[in-house]
Amino acid sequence: MGDYKKLWWLLICILAITFGVLGYFGKEVYREAPPIPVQFVSESGQTIMTKDSILDGQTAWQSIGGMQLGSIWGHGAYQAPDWTADWLHRELLAWLDLAANELYGMPYDSLDEQQQHNLKFELKKAYRTNTYNAETGEVTLSERRIQAINEVADYYDRLFGGDPEFSERREHYAMKEVTLPDAERRARMAEFFYWTSWAASTDRPDGSSTYTNNWPHEPLIDNVPTTENIVWSIISIILLVAGIGGLVWGWSFLRKEDVEPEAPMKDPISTFKLTPSQKALGKYLFIVVALFVLQVFLGGFTAHYTVEGQGFYGIDTTKWFPYSLVRTWHIQSALFWIATGFLAAGLFLAPIINGGKDPKYQKLGVDILFWALVVVVAGTFIGSFFAIAQIMPPEWNFWLGHQGYEFVDLGRLWQIGKFVGIVFWLGLMLRCILPAFKVKTDKNLLALFTASVVAIGLFYGAGFFYGERTHISVMEYWRWWIVHLWVEGFFEVFATTALAFIFYNMGLVSRKMATAASLASASLFLLGGVPGTFHHMYFSGTTTPVMAVGATFSALEVVPLIVLGHEAWEHYKLKDRASWMSKVKWPLMYFVAVAFWNMLGAGVLGFMINPPISLYYIQGLNTTATHAHAALFGVYGFLALGFVLMVLRYIRPNLVFNEKLMRTSFWWMNIGLAMMLFTSLLPVGIIQFFASASEGLWYARSEEVLQSPTLVTLRWIRTIGDIVFIVGAVAVSWQVVKGVFFPGSDTAQDIEDEGLEPALEHGKDYCCGGCGGDTK
């Protein structure tokens, strides 16, 4: 550990404590998840539904796209209703009407204020009272409640079955006409929706709150924020302020200025002879931008469905390409191209770490990994198509079709293939990294980089800890290990360390500064990032301690983002350190954009939805989509594209970036993203927030709100930002395609022949971050 012993021990202690917290309260999720009763029975003992039938309904819901068509407990798509909130409100209204007719002989709306008040009191008592018998595993339902359930189930059967009466509503919800053809499976799916609403309206045995911490907001039964929700929200804000203050003081008094090394006369990385495996990376860069362009156009297609739910400018597209499918493809293509950009960056760095040479069969491994990636992408897209079209047999859906869970939609077989590919990438990386540990030199930066590579390779496996019929609360716990911990945690550490490696090998920062900064950044990111996983699970059937941990640590996640303006400035200044840095100006500009969107998208817009009291009202609204777009593309998208441009610059040594294309790509994508967020998504989300706080989540996601003239206009306005963004995306993609396939089309006349001499004249510091320059 040497000079970095304190930083290493700090990182190790943070990992031990935070993963201990994540694991301990993970057991709480298993232990306190809402029960799925063995059966729901009537007061006369008749079986209404069973645990198996509810889980059958869960699999039916997964097969139509699951979270890509509406949401459950607030997680999923934003166009159709949240089925939990929608079912609950409809059932409550049905119960009130049934009771009013029984007691007063007229509909509920015709009663006077006192009669309505009396019925609301009885309604709350009927729904909030927990009749679950833990010994028998049964829940007893009143005849009136069973009748209300049957009324709502009939409505759902007609909605998902293609009843012409609800054609306009299906269009507004962006549903295809016959969403689920099998009547039996529709009945089972209705039972699953009912169970999620039962958990959201029934108090836990201790009577403190419902199983979902009183979510969703439903005034009819006093589903309102709990005391703990408010307390931990205030605590999280206090911790955020304290954390920012502490970081500023620490930054001011503890940060040591590092003497910048003199920049070399020539880019040291360019002096390495390209290895066969590095030359083979061109096809990776092409697949990145190919999937990127596909994702961008699918995003525009998906967004258009929010205003024309069953077509595309008059063309009926919903039969084969419904909203749930194109949204699945949109998200999956994003994950694939961003991950591929990161993998390509790692494969480019690996031979440099190995002293500028490939291990035996490294190129073969790179080629095999590429084609395996193509197979997995194709399988994912084809499988989800057949699943949502209801062509695939139900028993195959989970394995080959659609898991139904946002961000991990791909069938389990393709998920296994993706994991095997990532582990194979890990093997290719370690073949180059491990020999560098034998060299007697400072290997702290290399050790941290290796740890991040191993984490990326293995943590995706968390997705195998749940199955097709796993309790949805347990599934959510493991799903967020992937979406939050794998992506937002370890990819962040990998990116920070990879950039440090690149800048160190360029001779622009000292090894000491690169190592210390990477260790400190990793500690800061993971301190809040690991337990902060729980901020996604406040209302997913978890208890108050989970909310407390999530609120506390998710506030700390935002703290390190406050200094990213300084990081952006440091990256921006690098372009002036040496004349040859002009050749990597645009990758650096993309890294500057990453720092900006990390601060705004992950920091400001992320914290907007992090406190429990905030998320209580806006979970499942377009405020979440605002954060998701700004953070996923703004941070990881720009970062992956920056890596692509950096790798392209070195594997095509004579390439000079086209200034017009690059300026267009950089500014149009940044401006387009900002327009998309602040002229459409965020205003829609704020209007929905008022609707949710005043009437309930069911209302914020209702036709009345989503199809109001104001919101329709705002969603149309998004088209402008989308078009601006698409122009930028096509520009950068065309630059990459030209660079990969036509590298001679944009070259400087006086460029030197790079990539041919061994790195001997630059000495130890500029040769290799891994080998320490001992190949000199």
C-alpha positions in Angstrom: 0.0 0.0 0.0 2.9 2.3 0.6 2.1 6.0 0.6 -1.6 5.2 0.1 -2.1 3.0 3.2 -4.7 5.4 4.8 -6.6 5.7 1.6 -6.7 2.0 1.1 -7.8 1.3 4.6 -10.5 4.0 4.3 -11.8 2.3 1.1 -11.7 -1.2 2.6 -13.5 -0.1 5.8 -16.1 1.7 3.7 -16.7 -1.4 1.6 -16.9 -3.6 4.6 -19.4 -1.4 6.5 -21.6 -0.5 3.5 -21.9 -4.0 2.2 -22.5 -5.2 5.7 -25.4 -2.7 5.9 -26.7 -3.7 2.5 -26.6 -7.4 3.4 -28.1 -7.0 6.9 -31.1 -5.0 5.7 -31.3 -7.2 2.7 -32.3 -9.9 5.2 -34.9 -7.5 6.4 -36.4 -7.4 2.9 -36.7 -11.2 2.9 -38.1 -11.3 6.4 -40.6 -8.4 6.2 -41.8 -8.6 2.6 -45.6 -8.5 2.3 -46.9 -12.0 2.6 -48.5 -13.7 -0.4 -51.3 -15.5 1.4 -51.8 -19.2 0.8 -55.3 -18.2 -0.2 -57.8 -15.4 0.0 -61.2 -16.7 1.3 -64.7 -15.4 1.8 -66.4 -15.3 5.2 -68.1 -18.5 4.3 -64.8 -20.2 3.5 -64.9 -20.2 -0.3 -61.5 -19.8 -2.0 -61.2 -16.6 -4.0 -57.6 -16.8 -5.1 -54.4 -18.6 -4.0 -50.7 -17.9 -3.8 -50.1 -20.0 -6.9 -52.8 -18.1 -8.9 -51.3 -14.8 -7.8 -47.8 -15.9 -9.0 -49.4 -17.2 -12.2 -50.7 -13.6 -12.6 -47.2 -12.2 -12.0 -45.8 -14.3 -14.9 -48.7 -13.3 -17.1 -47.9 -9.6 -16.4 -44.2 -10.2 -17.1 -45.1 -11.7 -20.5 -46.8 -8.5 -21.8 -43.8 -6.4 -20.9 -44.3 -6.1 -17.2 -42.8 -2.8 -16.1 -42.7 -1.5 -19.7 -46.4 -1.2 -19.7 -47.5 0.9 -16.8 -45.9 0.3 -13.4 -46.2 -1.7 -10.2 -45.4 0.0 -6.9 -44.3 2.9 -8.9 -41.5 1.1 -10.9 -41.9 1.0 -14.7 -43.2 3.0 -17.6 -45.1 6.3 -17.2 -47.8 6.3 -19.9 -50.3 3.7 -18.7 -51.4 3.8 -15.0 -49.6 2.4 -12.1 -51.7 -0.7 -11.8 -51.4 -0.8 -8.0 -52.7 2.7 -7.6 -55.3 2.3 -10.4 -56.7 -1.0 -9.0 -56.8 0.3 -5.5 -58.7 3.5 -6.4 -61.2 1.6 -8.6 -61.8 -1.0 -5.9 -62.4 1.7 -3.2 -64.9 3.5 -5.4 -66.7 0.2 -6.2 -66.8 -0.6 -2.5 -68.3 2.8 -1.7 -70.9 2.5 -4.4 -71.9 -1.0 -3.2 -72.1 0.2 0.4 -74.1 3.3 -0.5 -76.6 1.3 -2.5 -76.9 -1.3 0.3 -77.4 1.2 3.1 -79.0 4.2 1.4 -80.4 2.8 -1.9 -78.4 5.3 -4.0 -74.9 5.8 -5.5 -72.2 7.2 -3.3 -71.9 10.4 -5.3 -75.6 11.1 -4.5 -75.1 10.9 -0.7 -74.9 14.0 1.5 -71.6 14.9 3.2 -72.2 13.2 6.5 -73.3 9.9 4.9 -70.1 10.0 2.7 -68.0 10.7 5.7 -69.5 7.7 7.6 -68.9 5.4 4.6 -65.3 6.7 4.3 -64.7 5.8 7.9 -66.0 2.3 7.4 -64.0 2.0 4.1 -60.7 2.9 5.9 -61.5 0.4 8.7 -62.3 -2.3 6.2 -59.2 -1.9 4.1 -56.6 -0.9 6.6 -57.5 -3.8 9.0 -55.2 -6.7 8.5 -57.1 -10.0 8.4 -54.1 -12.1 7.4 -53.7 -15.2 9.7 -50.0 -16.1 9.8 -50.8 -19.6 11.1 -53.1 -20.6 8.3 -51.7 -18.3 5.7 -55.3 -17.1 4.9 -56.9 -13.7 4.4 -60.6 -13.4 4.9 -62.5 -11.0 2.7 -66.0 -9.6 3.2 -68.7 -10.3 0.6 -68.9 -6.6 -0.3 -65.1 -6.5 -0.9 -65.2 -9.6 -3.0 -67.9 -8.0 -5.1 -65.8 -4.9 -5.5 -62.8 -7.0 -6.5 -64.9 -8.8 -9.1 -66.1 -5.5 -10.6 -62.5 -4.2 -11.1 -61.3 -7.6 -12.4 -64.1 -7.5 -15.0 -62.9 -4.0 -16.1 -59.3 -5.2 -16.4 -60.4 -8.3 -18.3 -62.1 -6.0 -20.9 -59.3 -3.5 -20.9 -56.5 -6.1 -21.6 -58.8 -8.3 -23.7 -59.7 -5.8 -26.5 -63.3 -4.7 -25.6 -64.2 -2.1 -28.1 -65.7 0.1 -25.4 -62.1 0.8 -24.1 -60.4 1.3 -27.5 -59.8 5.0 -26.8 -58.5 4.3 -23.4 -56.1 1.7 -24.7 -54.8 4.3 -27.2 -54.3 6.8 -24.4 -52.5 4.1 -22.4 -50.4 3.2 -25.4 -51.6 -0.4 -25.3 -52.2 -2.6 -28.3 -55.8 -3.7 -28.9 -55.6 -7.3 -27.5 -52.8 -7.0 -25.0 -53.2 -10.4 -23.4 -55.3 -12.8 -25.6 -55.8 -15.6 -23.0 -58.8 -14.9 -20.8 -57.6 -17.3 -18.0 -54.2 -15.5 -17.9 -56.0 -12.1 -17.7 -57.9 -13.3 -14.7 -54.7 -14.4 -13.0 -53.0 -11.1 -13.8 -55.9 -9.3 -12.2 -55.3 -11.3 -9.1 -51.7 -10.2 -9.1 -52.7 -6.6 -9.5 -55.2 -7.0 -6.6 -52.5 -8.5 -4.3 -50.2 -5.5 -5.0 -53.0 -3.2 -4.0 -53.9 -5.3 -0.9 -50.3 -4.9 0.3 -50.5 -1.2 -0.4 -53.7 -0.7 1.6 -53.3 -3.2 4.5 -51.5 -2.3 7.7 -48.7 -4.4 8.9 -49.5 -6.5 12.0 -48.0 -3.7 14.3 -50.4 -1.2 12.7 -47.7 1.3 12.0 -48.3 1.6 8.2 -49.3 -0.4 5.2 -46.8 -3.0 3.8 -45.7 -0.3 1.3 -45.3 2.4 3.9 -48.7 4.0 3.1 -47.8 4.3 -0.6 -49.5 5.2 -2.9 -51.1 8.4 -1.8 -54.8 7.6 -1.5 -56.8 10.0 0.6 -59.9 7.7 0.6 -58.2 5.4 3.1 -55.7 8.0 4.6 -52.7 6.6 2.7 -50.5 9.5 3.6 -46.8 9.9 4.4 -45.8 8.2 7.7 -44.1 10.1 10.5 -40.9 8.2 9.8 -41.1 9.3 6.1 -41.1 13.0 7.1 -38.4 12.6 9.8 -35.9 10.7 7.6 -36.5 13.2 4.8 -35.5 16.0 7.0 -32.5 14.1 8.3 -31.4 13.3 4.7 -31.4 17.0 3.8 -29.4 17.9 7.0 -26.9 15.2 6.1 -26.6 16.5 2.5 -25.8 20.0 3.8 -23.4 18.7 6.4 -21.7 16.4 3.9 -21.2 19.2 1.4 -19.8 21.4 4.1 -17.5 18.7 5.2 -16.3 18.1 1.7 -15.6 21.8 1.1 -13.6 22.1 4.3 -11.7 18.9 3.6 -11.1 20.0 0.0 -9.8 23.3 1.2 -7.6 22.2 4.1 -6.6 18.6 3.4 -6.1 18.6 -0.4 -2.5 18.7 -1.3 -1.4 20.4 -4.5 0.4 18.1 -6.8 3.2 19.3 -9.1 2.1 18.7 -12.6 4.7 16.7 -14.6 6.2 18.3 -17.7 4.1 17.2 -20.6 6.0 15.0 -23.1 6.8 16.3 -26.6 4.9 13.4 -28.1 1.8 11.5 -26.9 3.3 8.5 -25.1 0.3 6.2 -25.9 0.7 6.8 -29.6 4.3 5.5 -29.5 3.1 2.0 -28.7 2.8 -0.3 -31.7 -0.9 -1.3 -32.0 -1.4 -4.9 -31.0 -3.7 -7.2 -33.0 -6.4 -7.1 -30.3 -6.4 -3.3 -30.3 -6.7 -3.2 -34.1 -9.7 -5.5 -33.7 -11.6 -3.0 -31.6 -12.9 -1.1 -34.6 -16.0 -3.3 -34.9 -16.7 -2.7 -31.2 -16.8 1.0 -31.8 -19.1 0.5 -34.8 -21.5 -1.6 -32.8 -21.6 1.0 -30.1 -22.7 3.8 -32.4 -25.0 1.5 -34.4 -26.9 0.6 -31.2 -26.7 4.2 -30.1 -28.4 5.4 -33.2 -31.0 2.6 -32.9 -31.6 3.6 -29.3 -32.0 7.2 -30.2 -34.6 6.6 -32.9 -36.4 4.1 -30.7 -36.5 6.8 -28.0 -38.2 9.2 -30.4 -40.6 6.4 -31.4 -41.4 5.6 -27.8 -41.9 9.3 -27.0 -44.3 9.7 -29.9 -46.5 6.9 -28.5 -47.2 9.2 -25.5 -49.2 11.5 -27.8 -50.4 9.0 -30.4 -50.7 5.8 -28.4 -51.3 3.3 -31.2 -49.5 4.7 -34.2 -46.7 6.7 -35.7 -48.0 9.8 -37.5 -51.1 7.9 -38.7 -49.4 4.6 -39.4 -50.8 1.8 -37.2 -47.7 0.3 -35.7 -49.0 -1.0 -32.4 -49.9 -4.5 -33.5 -46.3 -5.6 -34.0 -44.3 -2.8 -32.4 -46.3 -1.6 -29.4 -45.1 0.9 -26.8 -44.1 -1.8 -24.4 -41.8 -3.4 -27.0 -40.1 -0.3 -28.4 -39.5 1.0 -24.8 -37.9 -2.4 -24.0 -35.7 -2.2 -27.0 -34.9 1.5 -26.2 -33.7 0.7 -22.7 -31.9 -2.6 -23.6 -30.0 -1.0 -26.6 -28.9 1.8 -24.3 -27.5 -0.7 -21.8 -25.8 -2.7 -24.5 -24.0 0.2 -26.3 -22.9 1.9 -23.1 -21.6 -1.4 -21.6 -19.8 -2.1 -24.9 -18.1 1.3 -24.9 -16.8 0.5 -21.4 -15.6 -3.0 -22.4 -13.8 -1.5 -25.5 -12.0 1.0 -23.3 -10.9 -1.8 -21.0 -9.7 -4.0 -23.9 -7.7 -1.1 -25.3 -6.0 -0.4 -22.0 -5.2 -4.0 -21.3 -2.2 -4.4 -23.8 -0.8 -1.1 -22.6 -0.8 -2.4 -19.0 0.9 -5.5 -20.3 3.9 -3.5 -21.7 2.4 -2.9 -25.1 1.9 -6.5 -26.1 -0.9 -9.1 -26.4 -1.0 -12.3 -24.5 -1.4 -15.4 -26.8 -4.8 -15.6 -28.5 -5.9 -12.2 -27.1 -7.2 -11.1 -30.5 -9.1 -14.4 -30.9 -10.7 -13.7 -27.5 -11.7 -10.2 -28.5 -13.3 -11.5 -31.7 -15.2 -14.2 -29.9 -16.5 -11.7 -27.3 -17.7 -9.4 -30.1 -19.7 -12.1 -31.9 -21.1 -13.4 -28.6 -22.3 -9.8 -27.9 -24.0 -9.7 -31.3 -25.8 -13.0 -30.5 -27.0 -11.9 -27.1 -28.3 -8.5 -28.5 -30.1 -10.3 -31.3 -31.5 -12.9 -29.0 -32.7 -10.2 -26.6 -34.5 -8.2 -29.3 -36.1 -11.2 -31.0 -37.1 -12.8 -27.7 -38.9 -9.7 -26.4 -40.7 -9.3 -29.7 -42.1 -12.8 -29.6 -43.0 -12.5 -26.0 -44.9 -9.2 -26.2 -46.6 -10.4 -29.4 -47.9 -13.3 -27.3 -46.5 -15.7 -29.9 -44.0 -17.4 -27.5 -45.4 -20.2 -25.3 -45.9 -18.9 -21.8 -43.5 -21.4 -20.3 -40.7 -20.1 -22.4 -41.2 -16.4 -21.8 -39.0 -15.9 -18.7 -36.1 -17.8 -20.2 -36.2 -16.7 -23.9 -38.6 -13.7 -24.0 -39.2 -11.0 -21.4 -38.6 -11.0 -17.7 -40.8 -8.0 -17.2 -38.5 -6.0 -15.0 -37.2 -2.6 -16.2 -33.5 -2.6 -17.1 -33.3 -6.4 -16.8 -36.0 -7.1 -19.3 -34.0 -9.6 -21.3 -34.9 -13.3 -21.1 -32.9 -15.3 -18.5 -31.0 -17.2 -21.2 -29.8 -14.0 -22.7 -29.0 -12.6 -19.3 -26.8 -15.7 -18.7 -25.2 -15.1 -22.0 -24.5 -11.5 -21.1 -23.0 -12.5 -17.8 -20.8 -15.1 -19.4 -19.6 -12.5 -21.9 -18.7 -10.0 -19.1 -16.8 -12.8 -17.2 -15.0 -13.6 -20.5 -14.1 -9.9 -20.8 -12.8 -10.1 -17.2 -10.6 -13.0 -18.2 -9.2 -11.1 -21.2 -8.5 -8.2 -18.9 -6.8 -10.2 -16.2 -4.5 -12.0 -18.7 -3.0 -8.6 -19.4 -3.2 -7.1 -15.9 -1.8 -9.9 -13.7 1.7 -10.1 -15.3 2.1 -6.4 -14.6 1.9 -7.1 -10.8 5.2 -9.0 -11.1 7.0 -5.8 -12.0 8.6 -4.1 -9.0 7.0 -0.7 -9.1 4.1 1.3 -7.6 1.0 -0.8 -8.4 -1.7 0.9 -6.3 -3.5 2.4 -9.3 -3.3 -0.9 -11.1 -4.7 -2.7 -8.1 -7.7 -0.3 -7.9 -8.3 -0.6 -11.6 -8.1 -4.4 -11.3 -10.6 -4.4 -8.5 -13.1 -2.3 -10.5 -12.7 -4.7 -13.5 -13.4 -7.7 -11.2 -16.4 -5.9 -9.7 -17.9 -5.2 -13.2 -17.3 -8.8 -14.2 -19.0 -10.4 -11.2 -21.6 -8.1 -9.8 -23.9 -8.5 -12.8 -24.4 -12.0 -11.4 -26.7 -10.5 -8.7 -29.5 -10.8 -11.3 -29.5 -14.5 -10.8 -30.6 -14.4 -7.2 -34.3 -14.1 -8.2 -36.4 -16.3 -10.5 -39.7 -16.1 -12.5 -41.9 -16.6 -9.4 -39.8 -14.8 -6.8 -41.6 -12.4 -4.5 -41.5 -9.0 -6.2 -40.0 -7.3 -3.1 -37.1 -9.7 -3.1 -36.7 -9.3 -6.9 -36.5 -5.5 -6.5 -33.7 -5.9 -4.0 -31.6 -7.8 -6.4 -32.7 -5.8 -9.5 -31.3 -2.7 -7.9 -28.0 -4.4 -7.2 -27.7 -4.3 -11.0 -29.3 -1.0 -12.0 -27.9 1.0 -9.1 -24.9 -0.8 -7.6 -23.4 -2.4 -10.7 -24.0 0.6 -13.0 -24.0 3.6 -10.7 -21.4 2.2 -8.3 -18.7 0.0 -9.9 -18.9 1.5 -13.5 -18.3 4.8 -11.8 -15.2 3.5 -10.1 -14.0 1.9 -13.3 -14.5 5.1 -15.3 -12.7 7.2 -12.7 -9.7 4.8 -12.6 -9.6 4.2 -16.4 -9.4 8.0 -17.0 -6.7 8.3 -14.4 -4.8 5.5 -16.2 -5.2 7.2 -19.5 -4.1 10.7 -18.3 -1.2 9.2 -16.4 0.0 7.2 -19.4 -0.3 10.4 -21.5 2.2 12.0 -19.0 -0.3 14.7 -18.0 -0.8 13.8 -14.4 1.6 12.1 -11.9 1.1 8.6 -10.8 0.8 9.8 -7.3 -2.0 12.2 -8.1 -3.8 9.8 -10.3 -3.7 7.1 -7.6 -4.7 9.3 -4.7 -7.6 10.9 -6.6 -8.9 7.5 -7.7 -8.8 6.0 -4.3 -10.5 9.1 -2.7 -13.2 9.2 -5.4 -13.9 5.5 -5.1 -14.4 5.9 -1.3 -16.7 8.9 -1.7 -18.8 7.2 -4.5 -19.2 3.9 -2.7 -19.9 5.4 0.8 -23.2 6.7 -0.3 -23.7 4.5 -3.4 -23.7 1.0 -1.8 -26.4 1.5 1.0 -28.0 4.2 -1.1 -29.3 1.3 -3.2 -32.2 1.2 -0.7 -33.6 4.6 -1.8 -35.2 2.8 -4.7 -37.1 0.6 -2.3 -38.9 2.9 0.1 -42.3 1.6 -1.0 -41.5 -1.8 -2.4 -42.8 -3.8 0.6 -39.9 -2.8 2.9 -39.9 -1.5 6.5 -38.9 1.8 8.1 -35.2 0.8 8.8 -34.7 0.2 5.0 -36.2 3.7 4.4 -33.9 5.2 7.0 -30.7 3.6 5.5 -31.7 4.6 2.0 -32.6 8.2 2.9 -29.4 8.6 4.9 -26.9 7.2 2.5 -28.6 8.4 -0.7 -28.1 12.0 0.6 -24.4 11.3 0.9 -24.3 10.0 -2.7 -24.8 13.6 -3.9 -22.0 15.0 -1.8 -19.0 14.1 -4.1 -20.9 15.4 -7.1 -20.5 19.0 -5.7 -16.8 19.1 -6.7 -17.3 17.8 -10.3 -17.2 21.3 -11.6 -13.5 21.3 -10.5 -13.0 18.0 -12.2 -14.5 19.3 -15.4 -12.2 22.3 -15.3 -9.2 20.0 -14.7 -10.2 17.9 -17.7 -10.8 20.9 -19.8 -7.3 22.4 -19.0 -5.6 19.2 -20.2 -6.2 20.1 -23.8 -3.7 23.0 -23.5 -0.9 21.0 -21.8 0.7 19.9 -25.0 0.3 20.6 -28.7 -0.6 16.9 -29.5 -3.5 17.1 -27.0 -5.5 18.8 -29.8 -5.9 15.4 -31.3 -7.9 14.2 -28.2 -9.7 17.5 -27.6 -13.1 16.1 -28.4 -12.9 13.0 -26.1 -11.8 15.5 -23.4 -14.9 17.6 -24.1 -17.1 14.6 -23.7 -15.5 13.9 -20.3 -16.2 17.5 -19.4 -19.9 16.9 -20.3 -19.9 13.8 -18.1 -18.8 15.9 -15.1 -21.5 18.5 -15.8 -24.4 16.0 -16.2 -23.1 14.1 -13.2 -23.6 17.2 -11.1 -26.9 18.2 -12.7 -28.5 14.9 -13.7 -27.2 12.6 -11.0 -26.8 15.2 -8.3 -29.5 17.9 -8.5 -32.2 15.9 -10.4 -31.3 12.8 -8.5 -31.7 14.4 -5.1 -34.9 15.9 -6.2 -36.5 12.4 -6.0 -34.3 10.9 -3.2 -35.9 12.1 0.1 -38.7 9.8 1.1 -41.3 12.6 1.3 -40.4 13.6 -2.2 -40.4 10.2 -3.7 -43.7 9.4 -1.9 -45.5 11.8 -4.2 -43.4 11.6 -7.4 -42.4 7.9 -7.7 -43.6 6.7 -11.0 -44.0 10.2 -12.5 -42.0 11.9 -15.3 -39.8 13.5 -12.6 -38.1 10.1 -12.4 -37.7 10.0 -16.2 -36.0 13.4 -16.0 -33.4 12.1 -13.6 -33.0 8.9 -15.6 -32.3 10.5 -18.9 -30.0 13.1 -17.5 -28.0 10.5 -15.5 -28.0 7.5 -17.8 -27.1 9.3 -21.0 -25.7 12.5 -19.6 -23.2 10.6 -17.5 -22.7 7.1 -18.8 -23.7 7.8 -22.4 -21.3 10.7 -22.8 -18.6 8.7 -20.9 -19.0 5.7 -23.2 -18.9 7.9 -26.3 -15.8 9.7 -24.9 -14.1 6.3 -24.5 -15.1 5.4 -28.0 -13.6 8.6 -29.4 -10.5 8.1 -27.4 -10.0 4.5 -28.5 -10.7 5.5 -32.1 -8.1 8.2 -32.0 -5.4 5.6 -31.1 -6.4 2.7 -33.2 -6.6 5.0 -36.2 -3.4 7.0 -35.7 -3.8 9.2 -38.8 -7.3 10.2 -38.0 -8.1 13.8 -37.4 -11.6 14.5 -36.0 -13.8 16.5 -38.3 -14.3 19.8 -36.4 -17.7 20.5 -37.9 -19.0 17.0 -37.1 -17.7 17.0 -33.6 -18.9 20.5 -32.7 -22.4 19.5 -34.0 -22.4 16.3 -32.1 -21.2 17.8 -28.8 -23.4 20.9 -28.7 -26.5 19.5 -30.3 -26.6 16.5 -28.0 -26.1 18.6 -24.9 -28.6 21.2 -26.0 -31.1 18.6 -27.2 -30.8 16.7 -23.9 -31.4 19.9 -21.9 -34.4 20.8 -24.1 -35.9 17.3 -23.7 -35.6 17.6 -20.0 -36.6 21.2 -19.2 -39.2 21.9 -21.9 -41.1 18.6 -21.6 -40.2 15.9 -19.1 -39.7 18.0 -16.0 -42.7 20.3 -16.6 -44.9 17.2 -17.2 -43.5 15.7 -14.0 -44.1 18.9 -11.9 -47.7 19.1 -13.1 -48.2 15.4 -12.2 -46.6 16.1 -8.8 -49.3 18.6 -8.0 -51.9 16.1 -9.2 -50.4 13.3 -7.1 -50.1 15.5 -3.9 -53.7 16.8 -4.2 -55.7 13.8 -5.4 -53.5 10.7 -5.4 -51.1 8.8 -7.6 -54.0 7.3 -9.5 -55.0 10.8 -10.6 -51.5 11.9 -11.7 -51.3 8.9 -14.0 -54.9 9.1 -15.2 -56.3 9.9 -18.7 -57.7 13.2 -17.3 -54.2 14.4 -16.4 -52.0 12.8 -19.1 -54.4 13.6 -21.9 -55.0 17.2 -20.8 -54.2 19.8 -23.5 -51.3 21.2 -21.5 -49.6 17.9 -21.1 -50.2 16.8 -24.6 -48.7 20.1 -25.8 -45.7 19.6 -23.6 -45.1 16.1 -24.9 -45.3 17.4 -28.5 -42.8 20.1 -27.6 -40.4 17.3 -26.7 -40.1 16.5 -30.4 -38.0 19.6 -30.9 -35.5 18.6 -28.3 -35.5 15.0 -29.7 -34.7 16.2 -33.2 -31.9 18.4 -32.0 -30.5 15.5 -30.0 -30.8 13.1 -33.0 -28.8 15.4 -35.2 -26.0 15.4 -32.7 -26.2 11.6 -32.3 -26.0 11.0 -36.0 -23.0 13.4 -36.3 -20.9 11.6 -33.7 -21.9 8.2 -35.1 -20.9 9.2 -38.6 -17.6 10.5 -37.3 -17.0 7.1 -35.7 -18.1 5.2 -38.8 -15.8 7.3 -41.0 -12.9 6.8 -38.5 -13.4 3.0 -38.4 -14.0 2.3 -42.1 -12.6 5.4 -43.9 -9.7 6.7 -41.6 -8.0 8.4 -44.5 -11.0 10.7 -45.3 -10.1 13.2 -42.5 -6.3 13.4 -42.1 -3.8 16.1 -41.6 -1.1 16.6 -44.3 1.7 17.0 -41.8 0.7 14.3 -39.3 3.5 12.1 -38.2 3.4 8.4 -38.7 2.4 7.3 -35.2 2.0 4.0 -33.6 5.2 2.5 -35.1 8.1 3.2 -32.7 8.5 1.4 -29.4 8.2 3.7 -26.3 11.9 3.8 -25.5 12.7 7.5 -25.6 10.2 8.7 -23.1 11.5 6.9 -20.1 9.9 5.1 -17.3 7.1 7.5 -16.4 5.5 7.6 -19.8 5.7 4.0 -20.9 3.1 2.1 -19.1 0.9 2.5 -16.1 1.1 -1.2 -15.3 4.6 -2.3 -16.1 6.2 0.8 -14.7 8.3 1.5 -17.8 10.6 -1.5 -17.2 10.3 -2.5 -20.8 12.7 0.3 -21.6 
